[in-house]
Structure formats: structure tokens, C-alpha cells
């Protein structure tokens, strides 16, 4: 019998000023989460999260795991955010990644 994964309660910050208490499956640094979930999740900045725009695309700051981004934000906090999905994929937000 498979154990149900326990959710963690954290306080997440969105758009520089909006603090919300959420329940998430996992947290860690951007580097840890990238190693664990690359390809399964989309990575975005928590201060500029993805929002669907009029053209059907998404506005926000997407992280692609480039060496520059890993060097800049690899140690920043990251969490799986149940509030966002981009093109059907769940989203991991990274704190202060822009």
C-alpha cells in the first residue's frame, strides 16, 4: 500500500507584496528542485508568476535552468505551487529570481 504524501504548509510571496499560506508537496532550493523535477514541472519566478495574456501566451519570468540562472538563483527557495499550471504542467516558483 502506497503512503500518501504529506503536504507542507508554507507562506508564499507573490508579486512582491502578496503573502498567502499554501499547502505544497515539496520545497527546497532552485537547484535541488531543478535536479528533482526538471522536465516534469515549469519553473517561474515567484515575484513575477505566470499569467495568461490576451494572445494565449504567458507573461511572467520563466526559468529554464541555464548556467547563469543556476549561478544567480540556485540557492533561492523554491516550492511546488498548486495555484498555477502552464500548458498543463504544474509550476515550481522560485523566490526572488528576478
Helices and strands as residue ranges (DSSP letters): E 8-14, E 18-24, E 27-29, H 30-37, E 42-45, E 51-52, E 58-59, E 62-63, H 67-73, E 77-86, E 89-94
